[in-house]
Amino acid sequence: MKIRLLLDENLSEHLLSNMLRKAGYDVIWLQQLAPYGTIDESVLTIAAKEKRTLYTRDRDFLRLSEKVKNHSGIIFEYRNNESSHMTRQQILKALATIAKRHSSLKNQIVVINSFRY
């Protein structure tokens, strides 16, 4: 499966998107499509309309996905104070693994962190 990504506003547009584009991913940063501070429900609507999987670090999307049953998928990069942040190589490896394991991410949530994927 080829993953088309919509990067949430809580991600660095330049660093992450440039790395992902160089690796061959189709990536758009949310602020290319909507103003900063767009409500989360609208972000999921935009992702679905654009047929893109949302890549985020915002925990609110985990709760919201229980209410919004029709979305194009969410990749949640888990972070807390005790866990290390994922390196660029770990992110690329996680996305490659997701692409191999899933034929579609529609209505799915995939959690990645430095300890798995």
Backbone as CSV, one residue per row, in Angstrom:
resi,resn,N_x,N_y,N_z,CA_x,CA_y,CA_z,C_x,C_y,C_z
1,MET,0.835,-1.180,0.000,0.000,0.000,0.000,0.883,1.247,0.000
2,LYS,0.475,2.239,-0.729,1.164,3.527,-0.746,0.438,4.456,0.225
3,ILE,1.152,4.984,1.194,0.540,5.850,2.204,0.662,7.306,1.771
4,ARG,-0.488,7.968,1.670,-0.532,9.414,1.421,-0.785,10.079,2.767
5,LEU,0.073,10.998,3.149,0.027,11.556,4.502,-0.425,13.007,4.541
6,LEU,-1.185,13.315,5.584,-1.494,14.691,5.964,-0.837,14.892,7.317
7,LEU,0.153,15.767,7.382,0.850,16.030,8.641,0.068,17.045,9.458
8,ASP,-0.209,16.702,10.693,-0.921,17.597,11.597,-0.064,18.828,11.896
9,GLU,-0.719,19.878,12.375,-0.010,21.122,12.650,0.977,21.002,13.803
10,ASN,0.893,19.938,14.602,1.822,19.780,15.720,3.148,19.153,15.288
11,LEU,3.338,18.982,14.004,4.576,18.424,13.466,5.334,19.497,12.709
12,SER,6.641,19.378,12.707,7.471,20.338,11.981,7.322,20.114,10.486
13,GLU,6.750,21.057,9.811,6.496,20.914,8.382,7.772,20.673,7.607
14,HIS,8.781,21.457,7.882,9.992,21.391,7.051,10.809,20.129,7.301
15,LEU,11.107,19.828,8.542,11.969,18.683,8.825,11.340,17.358,8.438
16,LEU,10.160,17.098,8.959,9.525,15.812,8.720,9.046,15.669,7.278
17,SER,8.387,16.685,6.762,7.848,16.544,5.408,8.959,16.423,4.368
18,ASN,10.033,17.162,4.532,11.144,17.038,3.585,11.748,15.642,3.621
19,MET,11.921,15.100,4.825,12.467,13.752,4.961,11.544,12.734,4.294
20,LEU,10.237,12.863,4.548,9.289,11.915,3.984,9.199,12.039,2.464
21,ARG,9.231,13.250,1.959,9.202,13.444,0.501,10.434,12.830,-0.160
22,LYS,11.597,13.023,0.453,12.825,12.435,-0.092,12.743,10.916,-0.114
23,ALA,11.993,10.352,0.828,11.827,8.897,0.886,10.709,8.413,-0.052
24,GLY,10.068,9.333,-0.749,9.073,8.960,-1.750,7.624,9.036,-1.314
25,TYR,7.363,9.600,-0.129,5.988,9.710,0.341,5.313,10.953,-0.214
26,ASP,4.020,10.829,-0.453,3.166,11.936,-0.868,2.691,12.600,0.423
27,VAL,3.186,13.798,0.706,2.963,14.458,1.997,2.435,15.875,1.789
28,ILE,1.431,16.219,2.579,0.938,17.602,2.647,0.861,17.974,4.119
29,TRP,1.279,19.179,4.442,1.149,19.702,5.801,-0.219,20.347,5.916
30,LEU,-0.888,20.169,7.035,-2.241,20.661,7.235,-2.384,22.136,6.864
31,GLN,-1.406,22.953,7.217,-1.522,24.389,6.969,-1.475,24.761,5.497
32,GLN,-1.205,23.803,4.631,-1.327,24.048,3.194,-2.790,23.999,2.766
33,LEU,-3.643,23.418,3.613,-5.055,23.240,3.267,-6.016,23.973,4.194
34,ALA,-5.562,24.320,5.394,-6.449,24.922,6.394,-5.637,25.820,7.321
35,PRO,-6.295,26.801,7.945,-5.570,27.694,8.853,-5.140,26.994,10.134
36,TYR,-4.113,27.539,10.753,-3.633,27.023,12.033,-4.776,27.081,13.041
37,GLY,-4.914,26.050,13.850,-5.959,26.019,14.863,-7.263,25.424,14.375
38,THR,-7.276,24.830,13.192,-8.487,24.184,12.689,-8.914,23.091,13.672
39,ILE,-10.205,23.030,13.968,-10.683,22.047,14.956,-10.433,20.625,14.445
40,ASP,-10.222,19.727,15.396,-9.820,18.364,15.067,-10.830,17.635,14.175
41,GLU,-12.115,17.820,14.414,-13.124,17.174,13.571,-12.947,17.589,12.112
42,SER,-12.655,18.865,11.895,-12.439,19.360,10.533,-11.160,18.799,9.924
43,VAL,-10.149,18.567,10.765,-8.898,17.984,10.270,-9.171,16.585,9.724
44,LEU,-9.954,15.789,10.443,-10.298,14.450,9.957,-11.124,14.513,8.674
45,THR,-11.991,15.507,8.575,-12.786,15.687,7.359,-11.891,16.035,6.177
46,ILE,-10.930,16.928,6.416,-9.982,17.311,5.359,-9.163,16.102,4.921
47,ALA,-8.683,15.330,5.874,-7.891,14.142,5.553,-8.712,13.168,4.705
48,ALA,-9.966,12.959,5.080,-10.826,12.040,4.324,-11.082,12.563,2.914
49,LYS,-11.356,13.858,2.815,-11.607,14.465,1.499,-10.383,14.331,0.598
50,GLU,-9.203,14.510,1.168,-7.954,14.426,0.413,-7.444,12.986,0.260
51,LYS,-8.156,12.037,0.894,-7.759,10.614,0.889,-6.336,10.435,1.411
52,ARG,-6.107,11.048,2.586,-4.803,11.009,3.228,-4.930,10.497,4.657
53,THR,-3.918,9.789,5.092,-3.834,9.334,6.473,-3.242,10.450,7.312
54,LEU,-3.887,10.769,8.414,-3.391,11.815,9.306,-2.226,11.280,10.127
55,TYR,-1.113,11.992,10.116,0.042,11.670,10.964,0.089,12.753,12.031
56,THR,-0.011,12.338,13.292,-0.121,13.304,14.377,0.572,12.824,15.649
57,ARG,0.785,13.759,16.552,1.237,13.464,17.916,0.202,13.939,18.932
58,ASP,-0.947,14.342,18.454,-2.012,14.908,19.274,-2.936,13.793,19.777
59,ARG,-2.912,13.545,21.078,-3.723,12.478,21.687,-5.222,12.683,21.505
60,ASP,-5.639,13.917,21.280,-7.068,14.184,21.110,-7.659,13.385,19.955
61,PHE,-6.852,13.074,18.960,-7.362,12.314,17.819,-7.684,10.869,18.193
62,LEU,-7.030,10.341,19.209,-7.341,8.982,19.664,-8.767,8.932,20.209
63,ARG,-9.130,9.920,21.024,-10.491,9.988,21.565,-11.505,10.309,20.472
64,LEU,-11.137,11.219,19.614,-12.052,11.640,18.551,-12.356,10.501,17.584
65,SER,-11.396,9.637,17.347,-11.616,8.541,16.399,-12.693,7.576,16.880
66,GLU,-12.957,7.550,18.178,-14.042,6.720,18.705,-15.410,7.276,18.316
67,LYS,-15.477,8.588,18.123,-16.733,9.244,17.748,-16.895,9.317,16.233
68,VAL,-15.810,9.625,15.541,-15.843,9.761,14.081,-15.514,8.396,13.490
69,LYS,-16.515,7.717,12.998,-16.332,6.339,12.539,-15.859,6.251,11.086
70,ASN,-15.915,7.338,10.364,-15.524,7.303,8.960,-14.377,8.286,8.728
71,HIS,-13.161,7.793,8.871,-11.990,8.628,8.619,-11.002,7.847,7.768
72,SER,-10.005,8.508,7.259,-9.080,7.858,6.324,-7.851,7.267,7.011
73,GLY,-7.884,7.180,8.319,-6.797,6.561,9.063,-5.971,7.577,9.826
74,ILE,-5.416,7.111,10.939,-4.590,7.965,11.790,-3.342,7.190,12.172
75,ILE,-2.192,7.807,11.957,-0.934,7.296,12.487,-0.564,8.229,13.632
76,PHE,-0.544,7.676,14.837,-0.260,8.470,16.037,1.143,8.133,16.517
77,GLU,2.011,9.134,16.532,3.371,8.953,17.058,3.337,9.270,18.543
78,TYR,3.444,8.224,19.353,3.348,8.365,20.805,4.644,8.936,21.367
79,ARG,4.475,9.921,22.231,5.604,10.521,22.947,5.182,10.795,24.377
80,ASN,6.109,10.598,25.281,5.912,11.074,26.653,7.282,11.475,27.198
81,ASN,7.318,11.907,28.424,8.581,12.402,28.983,9.615,11.312,29.183
82,GLU,9.159,10.063,29.335,10.100,8.977,29.567,10.602,8.321,28.288
83,SER,9.815,8.362,27.230,10.229,7.686,26.005,11.049,8.633,25.128
84,SER,11.960,8.042,24.416,12.755,8.858,23.505,11.931,9.144,22.256
85,HIS,12.242,10.232,21.607,11.559,10.568,20.363,12.062,9.655,19.264
86,MET,11.215,9.409,18.319,11.612,8.551,17.209,12.619,9.282,16.332
87,THR,13.596,8.551,15.881,14.553,9.114,14.932,13.915,9.115,13.550
88,ARG,14.526,9.799,12.637,14.019,9.813,11.260,13.989,8.403,10.691
89,GLN,15.036,7.637,10.957,15.101,6.269,10.449,13.996,5.402,11.054
90,GLN,13.693,5.596,12.336,12.620,4.828,12.970,11.262,5.171,12.367
91,ILE,11.047,6.446,12.069,9.787,6.860,11.445,9.651,6.222,10.070
92,LEU,10.708,6.279,9.278,10.654,5.677,7.941,10.429,4.171,8.019
93,LYS,11.087,3.519,8.961,10.910,2.075,9.134,9.470,1.767,9.548
94,ALA,8.922,2.559,10.465,7.544,2.353,10.910,6.569,2.499,9.747
95,LEU,6.742,3.525,8.929,5.841,3.731,7.801,5.959,2.602,6.781
96,ALA,7.166,2.133,6.545,7.355,1.007,5.619,6.674,-0.249,6.157
97,THR,6.777,-0.479,7.460,6.138,-1.639,8.077,4.620,-1.527,7.987
98,ILE,4.098,-0.345,8.248,2.652,-0.123,8.152,2.176,-0.400,6.725
99,ALA,2.908,0.104,5.747,2.528,-0.090,4.346,2.516,-1.576,3.969
100,LYS,3.431,-2.340,4.526,3.482,-3.787,4.242,2.356,-4.548,4.931
101,ARG,2.012,-4.144,6.142,1.052,-4.898,6.956,-0.407,-4.564,6.691
102,HIS,-0.670,-3.412,6.117,-2.046,-2.956,5.948,-2.354,-2.717,4.472
103,SER,-3.488,-3.223,4.042,-3.919,-2.933,2.674,-4.644,-1.586,2.626
104,SER,-5.154,-1.149,3.777,-5.822,0.143,3.892,-5.763,0.581,5.356
105,LEU,-5.724,1.888,5.571,-5.772,2.417,6.936,-7.122,3.061,7.245
106,LYS,-8.065,2.945,6.330,-9.379,3.548,6.521,-9.976,3.097,7.851
107,ASN,-10.363,4.080,8.651,-10.984,3.882,9.967,-10.092,3.149,10.965
108,GLN,-8.792,3.163,10.726,-7.858,2.509,11.644,-6.959,3.538,12.313
109,ILE,-6.478,3.162,13.501,-5.482,3.952,14.210,-4.268,3.055,14.395
110,VAL,-3.113,3.566,14.010,-1.862,2.837,14.211,-0.997,3.705,15.113
111,VAL,-0.583,3.146,16.236,0.274,3.876,17.179,1.712,3.424,16.961
112,ILE,2.582,4.383,16.774,4.005,4.088,16.630,4.765,4.824,17.722
113,ASN,5.880,4.259,18.130,6.779,4.933,19.060,8.167,4.332,18.900
114,SER,9.114,4.787,19.681,10.495,4.340,19.509,10.703,2.900,19.925
115,PHE,9.693,2.260,20.522,9.850,0.883,20.993,9.192,-0.144,20.092
116,ARG,8.345,0.282,19.152,7.725,-0.683,18.251,7.588,-0.101,16.864
117,TYR,7.417,-1.002,15.908,7.413,-0.733,14.475,8.811,-0.369,14.135
